[in-house]
Amino acid sequence: MKLLDLIKLFIYFLIHCGTISASFEFGGYIYNFPSVQIINNETGLYTNDYNSILIDLTRLRLKPSFYFSEDTRIEMNYEINAIISKSHLPLISNIQVTNRQALNLNWQLLNSEYVKINHFIDLLYFKHLFEFGEFTIGRQFIAWGVGRIWQPTDLFNPLNPANFSKIEKDGIDAINAKIYLGSFSDIDIISNFSNNFKKVHFGTRFRTNFLENDLSLVAGMFDENYILGGSIAGNLFNAGIRTEVIYSINEQSNSKYFRGIVGVDYQFSDKLYSALEYQFNEAGASDKMDYLKLFDKLFKGEIQNISRNYVGAVVNYLFSPIISANIISIANLNDMSAMFLISTKYELFQSFYLSAGVLYTLGDKFTEYWYYNDALFLTIEYYF
């Protein structure tokens, strides 16, 4: 389906829904992300012959919303994405149709040796609220999971925690029906389409609260895998405790795996917050020589990590209402490689932010984070 066809369909919908009573809201942001990547030429993942490279990523994201009533709306996120560099690095920008999208709504405006410009529709959905639930159809975000670093039950669009250039998860093409079962209980039933509607993925989540603990059960079929799992989020004294698990079975390949996390987070003061999380990923490679087989899935956003045992930590410190610092550290316990993402953020004036940071990695040859590039980066963000 071409962009013109979508516009025509959208206008037709507006006309027949009565635009006189509709209200319109508009927002978005401009995001500029210059970075210096320290290239590891030994990895074989890149073909350049230099030791460092400057990459500038600029994103203009527009967010129009049409409200036909308090209960009915259409939302859209449209983005223009420009990269200036001598090399294409997958973790900086990998704009393509994901395995959770049915339609290709990504178009290339320019593809030269040094400049690549794409524009795409990341969200476009219709949503209506009923007394008993919600109905959403179109390209939308689905956010499942309670983990602070990893979310095993987020089966639709997991985000690699090492991808420091990405803000939003990718939208998925789906029909989502949510039914309210009480004040703190509901059930989601989702059909997700991909590959020009040739593939369908199903997922359902039951969520409730019991003794001040948030509980969920999830089940579904994704990429020919039957999934069953759940999560618990609650408090132990003044600390937060979070657990997520899934179990996957593929009858065709006779394969199965378990994945889970357990984490704790604590607000030490109004300025200092920290979280610690452990992940076990049975679907990952136990031998580092098998990592290369999984990198394609990692770059496509289908998986979050390629090995089995991890520990991650997050520290946020608020120096003042306009200055903050963040540290994310992840260690692969199988091969003892690690990454450290350190950044600081300053609100220059309302809705305008400046950030600076560094990504530093440790690891012997062929370990997971040996493949990652060290980097220095800046970000300039303006929200409107």
C-alpha positions, -999 to 999 in steps of 0.1 A, spaced: 0 0 0 14 34 -10 14 65 11 -11 82 -12 -35 53 -7 -32 56 31 -39 94 29 -70 88 8 -82 61 32 -75 84 62 -94 114 46 -124 91 37 -125 80 74 -125 116 86 -153 126 63 -176 97 73 -169 101 110 -179 137 111 -149 159 114 -170 189 127 -169 176 162 -133 163 160 -104 180 178 -68 179 166 -36 178 187 -1 180 173 33 173 189 66 157 183 103 162 187 136 169 169 165 146 180 201 151 169 226 124 178 262 130 167 286 102 179 322 91 174 324 53 170 357 36 178 357 9 152 369 -26 160 380 -38 126 388 -73 139 352 -82 144 345 -87 107 310 -70 111 322 -39 94 341 -34 62 357 0 68 394 5 70 396 32 96 397 32 134 370 58 142 341 73 124 318 102 129 281 95 126 253 121 128 218 108 132 189 133 130 153 124 136 122 145 131 91 128 146 57 143 141 27 131 163 -7 142 150 -37 130 170 -74 133 160 -100 130 188 -135 124 176 -147 122 212 -133 115 246 -134 78 237 -124 77 200 -92 88 184 -66 82 157 -29 86 165 0 87 141 38 89 145 56 99 113 94 102 112 121 115 89 154 99 97 188 112 83 222 96 88 254 112 77 284 88 79 309 67 59 294 35 73 261 19 83 262 6 118 232 -16 127 228 -6 163 227 31 154 200 28 128 183 -2 114 152 11 98 134 -17 81 102 -37 82 104 -58 114 91 -93 119 61 -78 136 50 -55 108 27 -66 79 31 -35 57 62 -17 45 55 19 55 92 29 51 104 48 21 139 59 11 144 95 0 182 95 -4 208 67 -4 242 82 -13 276 71 -1 276 95 29 239 105 34 209 82 39 174 97 44 143 76 52 108 85 62 84 61 77 51 57 97 59 41 130 24 44 145 -10 47 129 -39 33 148 -76 38 156 -86 34 193 -120 34 209 -128 31 246 -159 12 258 -173 9 293 -161 -26 294 -127 -23 276 -107 -9 247 -103 -17 210 -72 -7 190 -64 -15 153 -34 -5 133 3 0 139 7 5 177 30 0 206 25 -31 229 44 -28 262 44 -59 283 68 -68 310 79 -53 344 117 -56 341 138 -25 343 164 -38 318 150 -69 302 113 -79 296 110 -116 287 72 -113 284 75 -84 259 71 -108 230 61 -82 204 89 -56 202 118 -61 226 144 -33 227 181 -40 229 193 -23 261 226 -16 244 210 4 216 217 39 231 204 57 200 169 45 201 140 60 221 109 42 211 102 6 204 90 -3 169 53 -2 162 36 -35 154 6 -41 130 -21 -56 152 -56 -58 165 -58 -54 202 -89 -60 224 -86 -52 261 -114 -63 284 -117 -48 319 -124 -73 346 -122 -50 376 -104 -20 391 -70 -36 388 -77 -65 364 -79 -68 326 -72 -92 298 -54 -83 265 -61 -104 233 -38 -95 204 -35 -106 168 -3 -94 152 3 -96 114 36 -96 95 51 -104 61 22 -88 41 -4 -105 63 10 -140 55 20 -146 91 -1 -141 122 12 -141 158 -12 -144 188 -8 -132 223 -29 -128 254 -22 -114 288 -43 -116 320 -33 -89 346 -45 -84 381 -34 -73 416 -32 -95 446 -20 -84 481 -5 -53 466 14 -73 440 9 -69 402 5 -103 386 2 -113 350 -1 -145 329 8 -145 292 4 -170 265 6 -170 227 22 -182 195 51 -163 180 72 -174 151 59 -209 154 68 -210 191 42 -216 218 48 -193 247 36 -195 283 48 -172 311 40 -145 336 53 -117 358 52 -105 394 59 -70 406 57 -60 443 75 -46 473 98 -61 499 99 -35 527 109 -3 508 124 -21 478 107 -31 446 109 -68 435 103 -79 399 102 -113 383 93 -124 347 95 -158 331 85 -174 298 87 -210 285 88 -215 248 82 -247 228 86 -252 190 70 -285 179 84 -284 144 120 -281 155 114 -300 187 132 -271 206 123 -254 238 138 -228 261 133 -210 294 139 -173 299 135 -153 330 146 -123 351 146 -113 387 154 -78 398 153 -54 427 151 -16 426 153 10 454 147 48 457 174 58 481 163 94 481 145 119 459 177 122 440 192 86 438 175 56 423 191 22 415 181 -12 401 198 -45 398 186 -73 376 197 -109 366 186 -126 334 188 -162 323 183 -168 286 183 -204 276 178 -195 240 212 -178 239 244 -194 227 265 -211 254 296 -210 232 309 -176 221 319 -191 187 281 -194 180 274 -157 186 276 -147 149 246 -169 141 224 -146 163 236 -111 154 211 -108 126 182 -113 149 198 -89 174 201 -61 148 165 -67 137 152 -63 172 139 -99 175 161 -107 205 178 -86 232 209 -106 239 229 -135 223 242 -153 254 227 -169 285 235 -154 318 236 -116 325 235 -91 353 226 -55 348 226 -24 369 210 10 365 218 41 386 200 75 381 211 106 401 193 139 400 218 167 407 191 194 403 157 196 387 174 203 353 206 181 356 207 144 359 232 115 354 225 79 343 246 47 343 236 14 327 260 -15 331 254 -50 317 278 -79 321 277 -112 303 285 -138 330 293 -165 305 321 -148 287 328 -121 312 324 -92 288 306 -60 297 293 -26 286 290 6 305 267 34 292 273 67 311 254 99 303 244 132 317 214 153 307 208 190 311 175 209 305 187 241 288 152 255 288 117 240 288 114 211 264 150 215 252 176 190 264 214 185 259 231 152 268 266 138 266 277 103 272 301 74 266 297 38 257 326 17 270 330 -20 265 352 -47 279 358 -82 266 383 -107 252 383 -116 215 350 -131 203 331 -123 235 297 -105 231 307 -69 239 340 -72 221 318 -69 189 304 -35 201 321 -2 193 332 22 221 316 55 214 313 92 225 280 109 218 260 140 222 222 144 220 201 175 213 164 171 219 136 195 215 100 185 221 70 205 209 
